Amino acid sequence: MTDGLRWGILATGGIAHMFTSDLKLNGFDVRAVGSRRVESAQAFAAEFGITNVHGSYEALAADPEVDIVYVSTPHPLHAANAEIAIRAGKHVLIEKPFALNAVEAQRIADLAAEHGVLALEAMWTRYLPHMLRIREIIAAGTLGEVRTLIADHTQKLSDDPAHRINALELGGGALLDLGIYPISFSWDLFGAPLTIQSTATFKSTGADAQIATVFGYDGGRIAATLSASESKGPNTATVLGTLARIDIDGVWYTPTSFRVVAADGTVLEEYVSEVTGRGMHYQAAAAEQLVAAGELDGGSILPTAESVAIMGTLDEVREQIGLRYPGE
């Protein structure tokens, strides 16, 4: 499965547990874990059978048995924590969003290029088998001219003001946690939007509770997204073309099924994902393959420059809705 990279896990939160579980389940070499509290690192290591335990991120990055570091801290810490690993000569897979804003994202990209390492955003959806098949269908012209994307990422999450999703100082809110998925999908399909329209509602903490965007592209193409942290919706996506459409079932950004439906209603293809685990290991496999091939710019599925540009789109959305994070 892998090209032999040894993984280090930076931080031990919930997403790190899910990612590491998929890595172990699919035969990857998870060599080390680091936390600000050595007790947390020890517990994580015991859970997953990891040999090297570190009580700081710096110690993890300095571990000579680590080739690539998975950065899974809260959004405002991505840039600083990735920098620790990059300066130690490690490749990095950084949880989405790539950073808190485009300035930080560009700093990561520049530093990785300077040190000759890969800095890849962990937008795991892009590497899932059903998304790879969807790209093939579109490239084959089955849909005709692709005109529209409609996608939602709507969850019923905690209302606790202290919870990360509601804490502005942690980059909380619907946009960076949830909206990044459909917005990245729109970039995947259409590239950079020519026009951006955004609207949002907010919680008492100042975090965005729900946010809707409409992106315009050349030729009249449109991407419409809705993301919310206080109400659970279908979490489906539809790609509309002049000859056919793709209906992606919930939850569209995880391993799922889809149908290709012609304009007359004929079902042209039905796809069902068969994935071992949650599917987060596909991005790890992609990272290893990129390193093995020397493609340290992120490759064709998610170039590092595109991750930076997506952060620029998120910055523009935040400017329109009047959302700033502490310290910006």
N, C-alpha and C positions, 0 to 999 in steps of 0.2 A: 504493500500500500504506500509506503513512504520512501523517501530518498535519504533517510538516515539522519535528519536533523533532530537535535535533542532540545526538547521544549522546557522552558521555564515559565511558571505561572506567577504573574505579578498581581497580588491581592487575592483574597479568598472569599469573595462574596458569592451571591447566588448565580450570576452569569458565569463565573469561573468554575463553579461546581458543574453546571450543565456542559460547558465546553470540555472540561477535563474528563467528564464521564464519557462523552462521545469519543475523545481521543483514546482513552484506555480501551473502550469497547471495540475500537477499530484498529488496534495494534500500533498506535503511535508511541514514540519514546518520550514519556513525560519524566524528565530527569530531576526537576527542582521546583520548589515553590518558595515564594518570599512574601512576607507580610510585615507590617509595622509592629505587630505583636507576635513574638516567636511562638506563643501558645496557639495562636490561630494557624500559623504555618505548620506546626506539629500535628494538630488535629486534622488539617487538610491532607498532609502527607500520609498519616495513618489511614485515612479513608480511602485514598487512591493508590497506596503502595509506592509512594515517591521517596526516593532515597536521600536527596539533598534538601535540607531544610535551612531557611535563612530568616533571620529576624529583622531584616531591612531590605528595601528594594535595591539599595546600592550593593549589598552583599549578593543578592540574586544575580544582578547584572554582571558582577565580577566573577561569577562561578565559571571556571574554565570548561566545565562539562555542559554548559548551556550554549546553544547556537542561536536560538530564536526565543523571544520573550513575548508572551501574550499579555497585553496591558488591559486590565479589566476594572480599573478604578473609576470613580464617578467622572462625569464629563469634564469638569474644570481641571482635573488632574491629568488628563490624557497627555497633554503636551509635555508637561514637566516629567512625568514618569517615563514616557517614551524617550525623552532626551537622555535620561539616566542610562537606559539600555543601549541607545544608539552610540553614545559616547564611549561605552564599553565595547563597541564593535559588534553588537548583537543586532540581528534582524528583529523587526517588531511586527506583530499583528495587533492592531489597536482597535479596541471595541468601538463600534459606531455610537455616535458620530465621531469622525476622525479627530476632532478637537472641539473646543467651545465656539470658535469662530474662524474665519478664513485666515486672519493674521497668524494665529497659532498653527493652523494647518500648514500654511506655507513654511513656517519655521521648521516644522517636523520634516517636511519634504526636502527642504534645503539641507538640513543637517544630515539626513539619511544619504543624500547624494554626495555630500562632502565626505562622509565616512564609508561610502561604498557598500551600504547595506539596504535591504528591502524595508520599506515602511508601507504596510498594506492595511487598509481599513477592513475591519471584520464585519463587512456587510454580507453575512453568510447566505442570505437569500440568493444573491447573484450566482452562487456556485451550486445550488441545488439542482438535481437532475431535471425536475419539471421546468425550471427556468431555462436550462440549457436547451431542452426540447422546444420550448416556446420560441427561442431565438432562431432555431433551425426552421420552424414553420414560417416565421415571418420572412426570413431570408429566402425561402423557397418561393415566396410570392403567393402563398395559399390564401392569405387574407386580402390580396389586392393591395391597394394603397392604404397603409395604416393611418387612421385619422384621429383616433381618440383613445385615451386611457381614462378609466374611472376606477378609483381604488379608495378603500377606507381602511384605517387601522384604528379601531375604536374599542376601548377596554373599560371595564369597571374596576378601577384601582382604588387604592386607599384614599380616604378623605382626611386622614390624620395630617394636620399641618406640618408635623415634624417629619413625615415620610419623605424620602428622597424625591418622589415624583412631584411633591408640592413645594419643595424647598428651592428657591431661586439661587441660593448660594451654592447649591449642588448641580446647577444647570437643569433643575426640574421643570416639568411642564410637558404638554403633549407634543410639542414640536420636535425637540431633540430626542425624546425617548421613543415616540411613536411615528411622528410625521416623517422622520428620516427615511422610513421604509418606502412609502409610496412616492416620496419625492425622489429618492434614489432610483426607483423603478421608472419614473418619468424621464430621468436623465438617461437611463439604460436604453429606453425606446427612442427618444427624440433628441437627446443631447441638451445643450444649453437653451433655456427658454428665452424668447425675445421679449415677452411681456410677462409680468408677475402681478397677480392681484390676490390679496390676502385679507382675511377677516378672522377675528378671534374673540372668545370670551375668556374671562379670567376668574381665578379663585381669590379668596381673601388674602392669600399669601403673596399674590402678584404673579403666580405661575399661570400659564395659559391652560385652561381647562379643555378647550376645543379650538381647533383651527382648521379653516378651509382655504384651499388655494386653487387658483385657476391659472395655468401657464399657457401662453400662446407661442406658437412656432410658425416657421415659414410654411406657406401653402395652406394656412388656416387650420393646422392641427392643434389639438387641445388636450391638456391633461388636467383632470379635476380630482382633487384629493380632499379627504376629510379625516382628521385624526382627533381623538378625544380620550381623556383619561377618566371621565366620570360616567360614561354610558357605553355599554357593549353593543356593538352592531354586528352585521354579518361577516365583516372582515373578508370580503370578496373583492375580486378585481375583474374588469372586463377590458379587453383590447378590441377595438372596433376597426374593421377594415371595410373597403368598398365591396369586397366579395364575400367576406366571412368575418366571424368574430371568435375570440377565445374567451370563454367563461371560466375563470379560475375560482375553484371552490374555497371556502373557508377552511383553514386559515391560509390565505393565498401566499403569504411570505414564509410559510413553513412547508415541509413536504406534504403535498396534497394532490388532488386530482383536477383535471380540467377537460373541457370539451371544445372542439373546433366545430362551429356551427355555420353552415353556409347561409346565404341570404334567404334562401327558400325554406330554411329550417332543417335541412338535411345535416345530420351529425357526421362530419367527415373523419373525426378522430376522437377517441376517448383515451385519456392517459391517467394512470393511477401510480403514485409514487410507491416504491418499495425501498425503504431506507432503514438501515440498522442504526437504532438510536434516534436522536433528535435531528441529526443531519448537519451538525455544526462542524463535523470533521472534514467536510468537503472543502471549506475555506482553508483549513490547515494543509490539506493535500495540495491545494492550489499554491499556497505559499511555498511549500517545499519544492514543488515543480518549478516555480519561478526562480527560486534560488539556484536550483540545479542547472537551469538553462541560462543563468546569468541575466535574467530579465528583471533587474532591480527597479524598473520604473513601474512595476505593478502589472504589466502585461495587458492583454486586450480586454479582459472582462471588467476590470476596475483599475485603470491606471491611477497612480498616485496623484497625478495632476487633476484627474477628474474628481477625486475625493476633495481636493482643495477647492475646486470650482463649485462643487455641491455645497460646501460650507459657505461660499459666497452667496449662493442662492438662499440658504437659510438666513444669512445675515440680512439680505434684502427683505425677506419675509418678516423678520423681527423688526426691521426699521419701519415697515408699513403698519405693523400692529402695535408699535411702541413698547417693545420688550427688550430690556437690557438686563444683563446679569451683573451682580456685584463685582466690582474690580475692573470692569471693562472701561 
